[in-house]
């Protein structure tokens, strides 16, 4: 399938699935996953690796950046004041427990070696807003529980990416005797870069809006442009820090 046609099929199918989910009052992720399986592995109409070629990874990263940015806009700081303790546990102890259990399953059940099992366990700690947010809209949970899961889903996504990168770098440089130092340095640098670029971009955007320096019709495209710009700049400064930056 031609790239332009593949993009149209993906976008139209995604919007149609979300509209049908709203009509049927079911989580959108159910129809989105089903449509993805039908269009991809089952029918073979859309083959991302072939249609997008070498650009596939870049396209995925940009789309995930937009998703995380949009998810971050749904977070309210007053919720964090109420749910802060639980959210901190979910994004610290919860991540550690998920990583350990995922690693053990990959090693003992999947038969993978320890380095690959640790890397897979790091990847699997991610829950992600693409799954959590549609489910929360239909779960009818109380406000506090919903805020716990919303914060966890959005914050854990970039944390999982960073954890996977750090584990990979550790094993990449461990043969040179500096694996742990490189990994910890990368983590600290990523956090600093994400806070400075992501926080700075958000502050400047808010300032421009409050002072009326952006006309109303340009606000929506300006928001997307800044989000993608923050992702690209952070990613350029430090590889794989862009997702954390757009979340900030």
C-alpha positions as CSV (number, residue, x, y, z in Angstrom):
1,X,0.0,0.0,0.0
2,X,1.2,3.5,-0.8
3,X,2.4,5.6,2.2
4,X,-0.2,8.3,1.7
5,X,-3.0,5.7,1.5
6,X,-1.7,3.8,4.5
7,X,-1.7,7.0,6.6
8,X,-5.3,7.8,5.5
9,X,-6.4,4.3,6.3
10,X,-4.8,4.4,9.8
11,X,-6.1,7.9,10.7
12,X,-9.7,7.3,9.4
13,X,-9.9,3.9,11.0
14,X,-8.7,5.3,14.3
15,X,-11.3,8.1,14.4
16,X,-14.0,5.7,13.2
17,X,-13.1,3.2,16.0
18,X,-13.3,6.0,18.7
19,X,-16.7,7.2,17.3
20,X,-18.1,3.6,17.4
21,X,-16.7,3.1,20.9
22,X,-18.5,6.2,22.0
23,X,-21.7,5.0,20.3
24,X,-21.5,1.5,21.8
25,X,-20.2,2.8,25.2
26,X,-17.2,0.5,25.3
27,X,-13.5,1.4,25.8
28,X,-12.0,2.7,22.5
29,X,-8.9,0.5,23.0
30,X,-10.9,-2.6,22.3
31,X,-12.0,-1.5,18.8
32,X,-8.6,0.1,18.1
33,X,-6.7,-3.1,18.9
34,X,-9.2,-5.1,16.8
35,X,-8.9,-2.8,13.8
36,X,-5.1,-2.8,14.1
37,X,-5.1,-6.6,14.0
38,X,-7.5,-6.8,11.1
39,X,-5.7,-4.2,9.0
40,X,-2.2,-5.5,9.9
41,X,-1.4,-9.1,10.6
42,X,-4.7,-10.6,9.6
43,X,-5.4,-9.0,6.2
44,X,-2.0,-7.6,5.4
45,X,-3.5,-4.4,4.0
46,X,-1.3,-2.2,6.1
47,X,2.3,-3.3,6.7
48,X,4.0,-0.5,8.7
49,X,7.5,-1.9,8.3
50,X,7.1,-1.9,4.5
51,X,4.9,1.1,4.0
52,X,6.9,3.5,6.2
53,X,10.3,1.8,5.7
54,X,13.2,3.4,7.7
55,X,10.9,6.2,8.8
56,X,8.6,4.0,10.9
57,X,10.5,4.4,14.2
58,X,10.5,8.2,13.8
59,X,6.8,8.3,13.1
60,X,6.0,6.2,16.1
61,X,8.1,8.3,18.4
62,X,6.4,11.5,17.2
63,X,2.9,10.0,17.7
64,X,3.8,8.8,21.1
65,X,5.2,12.2,22.0
66,X,1.8,13.8,21.0
67,X,-0.1,11.1,23.0
68,X,2.0,11.7,26.2
69,X,1.7,15.5,25.8
70,X,-2.1,15.2,25.5
71,X,-2.2,12.9,28.4
72,X,-0.2,15.4,30.5
73,X,-2.7,18.1,29.8
74,X,-5.3,15.9,31.5
75,X,-3.3,15.9,34.8
76,X,-4.4,18.4,37.4
77,X,-2.0,19.4,40.2
78,X,-4.7,19.5,42.8
79,X,-5.2,15.8,42.2
80,X,-1.5,15.2,42.9
81,X,-1.9,17.0,46.3
82,X,-4.5,14.4,47.2
83,X,-3.0,11.4,45.5
84,X,0.7,12.3,45.7
85,X,1.8,9.5,48.1
86,X,0.1,6.7,46.2
87,X,1.3,8.1,42.8
88,X,4.9,8.2,44.1
89,X,4.6,4.6,45.2
90,X,3.1,3.5,41.9
91,X,5.9,5.2,40.0
92,X,8.8,4.1,42.2
93,X,8.0,0.9,44.1
94,X,5.4,-0.1,41.5
95,X,7.9,0.3,38.7
96,X,10.6,-1.7,40.6
97,X,8.2,-4.6,41.4
98,X,6.9,-4.7,37.8
99,X,10.5,-4.7,36.5
100,X,11.5,-7.5,38.8
101,X,8.5,-9.7,38.1
102,X,8.7,-9.1,34.3
103,X,12.4,-9.9,34.3
104,X,11.8,-13.2,36.3
105,X,9.0,-14.2,33.9
106,X,11.2,-13.5,30.9
107,X,14.1,-15.5,32.3
108,X,12.2,-18.5,33.8
109,X,9.2,-18.7,31.6
110,X,10.5,-17.2,28.3
111,X,13.9,-18.8,28.6
112,X,15.8,-15.5,27.8
113,X,19.2,-14.7,29.1
114,X,19.6,-12.3,32.0
115,X,20.6,-9.2,29.9
116,X,17.6,-9.6,27.5
117,X,15.2,-10.5,30.3
118,X,16.2,-7.3,32.3
119,X,15.7,-5.2,29.2
120,X,12.3,-6.8,28.4
121,X,11.2,-6.4,32.0
122,X,12.1,-2.7,31.8
123,X,10.0,-2.3,28.7
124,X,7.0,-4.1,30.3
125,X,6.7,-1.7,33.2
126,X,4.9,0.7,30.9
127,X,1.2,0.8,31.1
128,X,0.6,3.9,28.9
129,X,-2.1,6.5,28.5
130,X,-3.3,4.9,25.2
131,X,-4.6,1.9,27.3
132,X,-5.4,3.5,30.7
133,X,-7.3,6.7,29.6
134,X,-10.0,4.9,27.4
135,X,-10.6,2.4,30.1
136,X,-11.0,5.0,32.8
137,X,-13.7,6.7,30.8
138,X,-15.9,3.6,31.1
139,X,-14.7,2.1,34.4
140,X,-16.9,4.4,36.6
141,X,-14.2,4.5,39.3
142,X,-14.3,7.0,42.1
143,X,-12.4,10.2,41.5
144,X,-9.4,9.4,43.7
145,X,-8.8,5.9,42.3
146,X,-9.2,7.3,38.8
147,X,-6.6,10.0,39.4
148,X,-4.2,7.4,40.8
149,X,-4.3,5.3,37.6
150,X,-4.3,8.4,35.3
151,X,-1.1,9.8,36.8
152,X,0.5,6.3,36.9
153,X,-0.3,5.6,33.3
154,X,1.1,8.9,32.0
155,X,4.2,9.2,34.2
156,X,5.2,5.5,33.9
157,X,5.4,5.7,30.1
158,X,8.5,7.9,29.8
159,X,10.0,6.3,32.9
160,X,9.7,2.9,31.3
161,X,11.5,4.2,28.2
162,X,14.3,5.7,30.3
163,X,14.7,2.5,32.3
164,X,15.0,0.5,29.2
165,X,17.6,2.8,27.8
166,X,19.6,2.8,31.0
167,X,19.5,-1.0,31.2
168,X,20.7,-1.2,27.6
169,X,23.5,1.3,28.2
170,X,24.6,-0.6,31.3
171,X,25.1,-3.8,29.4
172,X,26.5,-2.0,26.4
173,X,29.3,-0.4,28.5
174,X,29.7,-3.0,31.3
175,X,32.5,-4.7,29.4
176,X,34.5,-1.5,29.6
177,X,34.0,-1.4,33.4
178,X,31.9,1.8,33.5
179,X,28.4,0.5,32.8
180,X,26.8,1.6,36.0
181,X,28.4,5.0,36.0
182,X,27.2,5.6,32.4
183,X,23.7,4.4,33.2
184,X,23.3,6.7,36.2
185,X,24.9,9.6,34.5
186,X,22.4,9.2,31.6
187,X,19.5,9.0,34.0
188,X,20.4,12.2,35.8
189,X,21.2,14.0,32.6
190,X,17.9,12.9,31.1
191,X,15.9,14.2,34.0
192,X,17.7,17.6,34.0
193,X,17.3,18.0,30.2
194,X,13.6,17.0,30.3
195,X,12.8,19.4,33.2
196,X,14.7,22.4,31.6
197,X,13.4,22.0,28.1
198,X,10.0,20.6,28.8
199,X,9.3,23.0,31.7
200,X,10.8,25.9,29.9
201,X,8.7,25.2,26.8
202,X,5.5,25.0,28.9
203,X,6.3,28.1,30.8
204,X,7.0,30.1,27.6
205,X,3.9,28.8,25.9
206,X,1.8,29.7,28.9
207,X,3.3,33.2,29.1
208,X,2.6,33.8,25.4
209,X,-1.1,32.7,25.8
210,X,-1.7,34.8,29.0
211,X,-0.3,38.0,27.5
212,X,-2.3,37.6,24.3
213,X,0.8,37.2,22.0
214,X,-0.9,34.4,20.1
215,X,-4.2,34.8,18.3
216,X,-7.0,32.4,19.1
217,X,-6.9,30.6,15.8
218,X,-3.2,29.8,16.2
219,X,-3.3,28.4,19.7
220,X,-4.1,24.8,18.8
221,X,-1.3,24.5,16.1
222,X,1.0,26.4,18.3
223,X,0.5,23.9,21.1
224,X,1.3,21.0,18.8
225,X,4.3,22.8,17.3
226,X,5.8,23.5,20.7
227,X,5.2,20.0,21.9
228,X,6.9,18.5,18.9
229,X,9.7,21.1,19.1
230,X,10.3,20.3,22.8
231,X,10.5,16.6,21.9
232,X,12.9,17.2,19.0
233,X,15.2,19.5,21.0
234,X,15.3,17.3,24.0
235,X,15.9,14.2,21.9
236,X,18.7,16.1,20.1
237,X,20.4,17.1,23.3
238,X,20.1,13.6,24.8
239,X,18.8,10.6,23.0
240,X,15.5,9.2,24.3
241,X,14.8,12.1,26.7
242,X,12.2,13.6,24.5
243,X,9.2,11.6,25.8
244,X,10.0,12.7,29.4
245,X,10.3,16.3,28.2
246,X,6.9,16.4,26.5
247,X,5.3,14.8,29.6
248,X,6.9,17.5,31.8
